[in-house]
Amino acid sequence: MNKSLSISHSTEVGSLGVLHLKRIWSSVMAELLGHSINRHSEQCLDKIVMDCLGLGLHETLQHLYASAPTFDDFEKWIVTKVGRPEQVSINRLNATITGDAYTEPVQQWLKTIENMEPVLTQDDLSFWEENGFVVLKDAVSTRARAEAASVICDHVGADPGSPDSWYGSVAHGIMVELIQHPLLQENRHSLRIHKAFAQLWGTADLWVSADRCGFHPPQRNDWPFPGPDLHWDIDFTLPLTFGTQGILYLTDTPSEQGALTLVPGFHHRLPDWLRTLKPETDPQQQDLHALGSMAVGGQAGDMIIWHHALPHGSRPNLGSRPRIVQYINMLPGRV
């Protein structure tokens, strides 16, 4: 069977009162029954719903496909995973989807961000325009970054003083599937980070991503660099648009310690470069380092935001300490 099926409308809700959530669930259930569901145009909205709830989109879809829960059980899983969402967040999300005016508490919160002093200087913004990335210093407090780094180490079973313990949970790479934790959530809601994204997007009405962390130990003979090397996280079958990505260094990360690597300024060159490729050529399979890659080292607390049109990735960690990071990004609220 490969027939289309009418799935739940975005306005249908369950006990949590979250718009669009039942539509996400019902589309997966329909696919499990063999129906063809095409919701590519709703991917951004799906992501915003999950970000609002504090859930990773991948972990949520993985649960739905593996467990095929009833919608009631799906909502119970959400509450067990992240707690019951705050009503102010639900109100903001629902207004985002319907286009209705935000409630007064949401408007006041957005004004708090809008009325903050800029955290990126004019020189920072000029650097961003030319190079496609910028570094926000002291994005979170010394305590916040140290405690978040400790949480990640505990999660992967790494003792900072015992190098052999750094490799116990990295068989599948440097990404850490840790999303729900109060200290990580605290960093995501840093006002300095939000203001920086607001300056780049031109609006404070942004949703912070519920994203993973990273633990990247030094490479050694039995653990070579696993990647990811330079790549893009964009769909080249769609028109190129503005977008951001971000990484928060939780520990000092010199350039040789697996630092974020990207190709500065390539957001200006990407469209012309794509036109030079032969038909059916995969942009991701080219020698992207030849385009002019560089490592962006930094100190604990540095938040690096880059234009998503820049090739980016990690690099071999040739240092003596692990690279410990948290991925944080923001997307516009109105879709």
C-alpha positions as CSV (number, residue, x, y, z in Angstrom):
1,M,0.0,0.0,0.0
2,N,1.4,3.4,-1.0
3,K,-1.7,5.6,-1.0
4,S,-1.9,9.1,0.4
5,L,-3.8,9.4,3.7
6,S,-5.5,12.4,5.4
7,I,-3.6,13.0,8.6
8,S,-4.4,15.2,11.6
9,H,-4.7,18.9,11.0
10,S,-2.3,21.2,12.8
11,T,-5.1,22.6,14.9
12,E,-6.0,19.2,16.5
13,V,-4.6,18.9,20.1
14,G,-4.4,16.4,22.9
15,S,-4.0,16.9,26.7
16,L,-0.9,19.1,26.3
17,G,-2.8,21.6,24.1
18,V,0.2,21.8,21.6
19,L,-0.8,22.6,18.1
20,H,0.8,20.6,15.2
21,L,2.0,17.9,17.6
22,K,-0.8,15.4,16.7
23,R,-0.1,16.1,13.0
24,I,3.6,15.0,13.5
25,W,2.5,11.9,15.3
26,S,-0.2,10.9,12.8
27,S,2.1,11.4,9.8
28,V,4.5,8.8,11.3
29,M,1.7,6.4,12.2
30,A,0.5,6.7,8.6
31,E,3.9,6.0,7.2
32,L,4.2,2.9,9.4
33,L,1.0,1.7,7.8
34,G,2.5,2.1,4.3
35,H,1.0,5.4,3.3
36,S,2.9,8.1,1.4
37,I,3.1,11.3,3.4
38,N,4.8,14.4,1.9
39,R,5.3,17.1,4.5
40,H,8.7,18.4,3.4
41,S,7.4,22.0,3.6
42,E,6.6,21.5,7.3
43,Q,10.1,20.4,8.4
44,C,10.8,23.8,9.9
45,L,7.6,23.9,11.8
46,D,8.2,20.3,13.1
47,K,11.6,21.5,14.4
48,I,10.1,24.5,16.2
49,V,7.5,22.3,17.9
50,M,10.2,20.0,19.2
51,D,12.4,22.9,20.2
52,C,9.6,24.4,22.2
53,L,9.1,21.1,24.0
54,G,12.8,20.6,24.6
55,L,13.0,17.5,22.5
56,G,15.4,16.5,19.8
57,L,13.6,16.0,16.5
58,H,15.7,12.9,15.8
59,E,15.1,11.3,19.2
60,T,11.4,12.0,18.9
61,L,11.0,10.4,15.4
62,Q,13.1,7.5,16.5
63,H,10.7,6.9,19.4
64,L,7.7,7.2,17.2
65,Y,8.9,4.8,14.5
66,A,10.2,2.3,17.1
67,S,7.3,2.3,19.5
68,A,4.3,3.3,17.4
69,P,2.5,4.7,20.5
70,T,-1.0,6.0,20.7
71,F,-1.2,9.8,20.8
72,D,-2.1,9.7,24.4
73,D,1.0,7.5,25.2
74,F,3.1,9.8,23.0
75,E,2.1,12.8,25.1
76,K,2.9,10.8,28.3
77,W,6.3,10.0,26.9
78,I,6.9,13.7,26.3
79,V,6.0,14.6,29.9
80,T,8.2,11.8,31.2
81,K,11.1,12.9,29.1
82,V,11.0,16.7,29.6
83,G,8.2,17.4,32.1
84,R,5.0,19.2,31.3
85,P,5.7,22.2,29.1
86,E,5.1,25.7,30.6
87,Q,1.9,27.3,29.5
88,V,3.6,30.5,28.3
89,S,5.7,28.4,25.9
90,I,2.6,26.6,24.6
91,N,0.8,29.9,24.1
92,R,3.8,31.3,22.2
93,L,4.1,28.2,20.0
94,N,0.4,28.1,19.3
95,A,0.3,31.8,18.4
96,T,3.4,31.2,16.1
97,I,1.4,28.6,14.2
98,T,-1.9,30.4,14.0
99,G,-0.4,33.9,13.4
100,D,-2.4,35.3,16.4
101,A,-1.0,38.0,18.5
102,Y,1.4,36.9,21.3
103,T,0.1,37.1,24.9
104,E,1.4,39.9,27.1
105,P,4.0,37.8,28.9
106,V,5.5,36.7,25.6
107,Q,5.6,40.2,24.3
108,Q,7.3,41.5,27.4
109,W,9.9,38.7,27.2
110,L,10.7,39.6,23.6
111,K,11.0,43.2,24.5
112,T,13.5,42.3,27.2
113,I,15.7,40.8,24.4
114,E,15.0,43.7,22.1
115,N,15.9,46.3,24.7
116,M,19.2,44.7,25.7
117,E,22.4,46.5,24.8
118,P,24.0,44.9,21.7
119,V,26.5,42.1,22.5
120,L,28.0,42.1,19.0
121,T,29.8,45.3,18.1
122,Q,29.7,47.0,14.7
123,D,33.1,45.5,14.1
124,D,31.7,42.0,15.0
125,L,28.9,42.5,12.5
126,S,31.2,43.7,9.8
127,F,33.4,40.6,10.4
128,W,30.2,38.5,10.2
129,E,29.2,40.0,6.9
130,E,32.7,39.4,5.4
131,N,33.5,36.1,6.9
132,G,30.2,34.5,7.7
133,F,31.0,33.7,11.3
134,V,31.5,35.6,14.6
135,V,32.7,34.8,18.1
136,L,30.7,35.9,21.1
137,K,33.0,36.0,24.2
138,D,31.7,35.0,27.6
139,A,28.4,33.7,26.2
140,V,27.7,32.0,29.5
141,S,29.1,32.3,33.0
142,T,32.2,30.5,34.2
143,R,30.1,28.4,36.5
144,A,27.6,27.5,33.7
145,R,30.2,26.3,31.2
146,A,32.2,24.3,33.8
147,E,29.1,22.6,35.2
148,A,27.8,21.8,31.7
149,A,31.2,20.3,30.8
150,S,31.0,18.2,33.9
151,V,27.5,16.9,33.0
152,I,28.8,15.8,29.6
153,C,31.8,14.1,31.1
154,D,29.6,12.2,33.6
155,H,27.2,11.2,30.8
156,V,30.0,9.6,28.7
157,G,31.8,8.2,31.7
158,A,34.9,10.3,31.2
159,D,37.2,11.2,34.1
160,P,39.1,14.4,33.2
161,G,42.2,13.0,35.0
162,S,42.1,9.6,33.3
163,P,42.7,9.7,29.6
164,D,41.8,6.0,29.1
165,S,38.3,6.8,30.3
166,W,37.8,9.3,27.5
167,Y,37.3,6.6,24.8
168,G,34.7,4.4,26.5
169,S,31.6,5.8,24.7
170,V,33.0,7.3,21.5
171,A,32.7,4.2,19.3
172,H,30.1,6.0,17.2
173,G,31.8,9.4,16.9
174,I,32.1,12.6,18.8
175,M,28.4,13.6,19.1
176,V,26.8,13.1,22.5
177,E,23.1,12.3,22.5
178,L,22.5,14.4,25.6
179,I,19.8,17.0,25.2
180,Q,17.6,17.1,28.4
181,H,19.4,18.5,31.3
182,P,18.7,21.7,33.4
183,L,22.3,23.0,33.0
184,L,22.3,22.5,29.2
185,Q,18.9,24.2,29.1
186,E,20.3,27.1,31.2
187,N,23.0,27.7,28.5
188,R,20.5,27.5,25.7
189,H,18.5,30.3,27.3
190,S,21.5,32.6,27.9
191,L,20.3,36.2,27.2
192,R,23.7,37.1,25.6
193,I,23.4,34.2,23.2
194,H,19.8,35.1,22.3
195,K,20.8,38.7,21.8
196,A,23.6,37.8,19.4
197,F,21.3,35.6,17.3
198,A,18.7,38.4,17.4
199,Q,21.3,40.9,16.0
200,L,22.2,38.5,13.2
201,W,18.6,37.5,12.3
202,G,17.2,41.0,12.8
203,T,14.5,39.8,15.2
204,A,14.3,38.6,18.8
205,D,11.4,36.3,18.0
206,L,13.6,33.2,17.8
207,W,13.3,29.6,19.0
208,V,16.4,28.0,20.6
209,S,17.3,24.6,19.4
210,A,17.1,21.5,21.6
211,D,20.4,20.0,20.3
212,R,23.1,17.6,21.2
213,C,26.6,18.1,22.8
214,G,30.0,17.0,21.7
215,F,32.9,15.1,23.4
216,H,36.0,14.8,21.1
217,P,39.0,13.2,22.8
218,P,42.5,13.4,21.2
219,Q,43.0,10.9,18.4
220,R,45.4,8.0,19.0
221,N,46.3,4.8,17.2
222,D,43.3,2.9,18.3
223,W,40.9,5.9,17.9
224,P,41.5,7.9,14.7
225,F,39.5,11.0,13.9
226,P,35.9,9.9,13.1
227,G,34.6,13.1,11.6
228,P,32.5,14.8,10.7
229,D,34.8,16.5,8.3
230,L,33.8,19.6,6.3
231,H,30.2,19.4,5.1
232,W,26.9,21.4,5.0
233,D,23.7,20.7,6.8
234,I,21.6,22.1,4.1
235,D,19.5,20.6,1.3
236,F,20.9,21.6,-2.1
237,T,17.7,20.7,-3.9
238,L,16.0,23.7,-2.2
239,P,16.7,27.4,-2.8
240,L,19.6,28.8,-0.7
241,T,18.4,30.9,2.2
242,F,19.8,32.6,5.3
243,G,20.4,30.3,8.2
244,T,22.7,30.0,11.2
245,Q,24.4,27.4,13.3
246,G,26.3,27.6,16.5
247,I,28.7,25.9,18.9
248,L,29.5,26.8,22.5
249,Y,33.0,25.9,23.7
250,L,32.7,24.6,27.3
251,T,36.4,24.2,27.8
252,D,39.4,26.0,26.3
253,T,39.7,24.8,22.7
254,P,42.9,25.8,20.8
255,S,42.9,25.3,17.1
256,E,44.8,22.0,17.2
257,Q,42.3,20.5,19.7
258,G,39.6,19.5,17.2
259,A,38.3,23.1,16.9
260,L,35.4,24.0,14.7
261,T,36.7,24.3,11.1
262,L,35.1,26.2,8.4
263,V,35.7,28.1,5.1
264,P,35.4,31.8,5.9
265,G,33.4,34.0,3.5
266,F,32.2,31.0,1.4
267,H,28.5,32.1,1.9
268,H,29.4,34.8,-0.7
269,R,30.9,32.3,-3.1
270,L,28.6,29.3,-2.7
271,P,26.1,30.0,-5.5
272,D,28.8,30.6,-8.1
273,W,30.7,27.6,-7.0
274,L,27.7,25.3,-7.3
275,R,27.2,26.5,-10.9
276,T,30.8,25.3,-11.7
277,L,29.9,21.7,-10.7
278,K,28.9,19.2,-13.3
279,P,25.3,17.9,-13.3
280,E,24.7,15.1,-10.7
281,T,27.8,16.1,-8.8
282,D,27.4,15.9,-5.1
283,P,28.8,19.1,-3.5
284,Q,29.4,17.3,-0.3
285,Q,31.9,14.9,-1.9
286,Q,34.3,17.6,-3.1
287,D,37.6,18.6,-1.6
288,L,36.1,21.3,0.6
289,H,39.4,22.0,2.4
290,A,40.8,23.2,-0.9
291,L,38.3,26.0,-0.7
292,G,40.3,27.6,2.2
293,S,39.4,25.9,5.5
294,M,40.6,27.3,8.8
295,A,40.2,26.2,12.4
296,V,38.5,28.6,14.8
297,G,40.1,28.0,18.2
298,G,38.7,29.7,21.3
299,Q,38.3,29.9,25.1
300,A,35.8,28.3,27.4
301,G,32.6,30.3,27.1
302,D,33.1,31.3,23.5
303,M,30.0,31.0,21.3
304,I,30.8,30.7,17.6
305,I,27.9,31.4,15.3
306,W,28.3,30.8,11.5
307,H,26.3,31.2,8.4
308,H,25.0,27.7,7.4
309,A,26.3,28.2,3.8
310,L,29.9,27.8,5.1
311,P,31.4,24.3,4.9
312,H,32.1,23.3,8.4
313,G,33.1,20.4,10.6
314,S,35.5,19.2,13.3
315,R,39.1,18.3,12.7
316,P,41.5,15.8,14.2
317,N,42.1,16.5,17.9
318,L,45.9,16.7,18.1
319,G,45.9,18.3,21.5
320,S,46.1,16.7,25.0
321,R,42.6,17.4,26.2
322,P,39.0,16.5,24.9
323,R,37.0,19.1,23.0
324,I,33.8,19.5,25.0
325,V,31.0,21.6,23.4
326,Q,27.3,22.3,23.3
327,Y,25.5,22.9,20.0
328,I,23.1,25.9,20.1
329,N,21.2,27.4,17.3
330,M,18.1,29.6,16.8
331,L,15.3,29.8,14.2
332,P,12.7,32.5,13.5
333,G,9.5,32.2,15.5
334,R,7.0,33.1,12.8
335,V,6.8,30.4,10.1
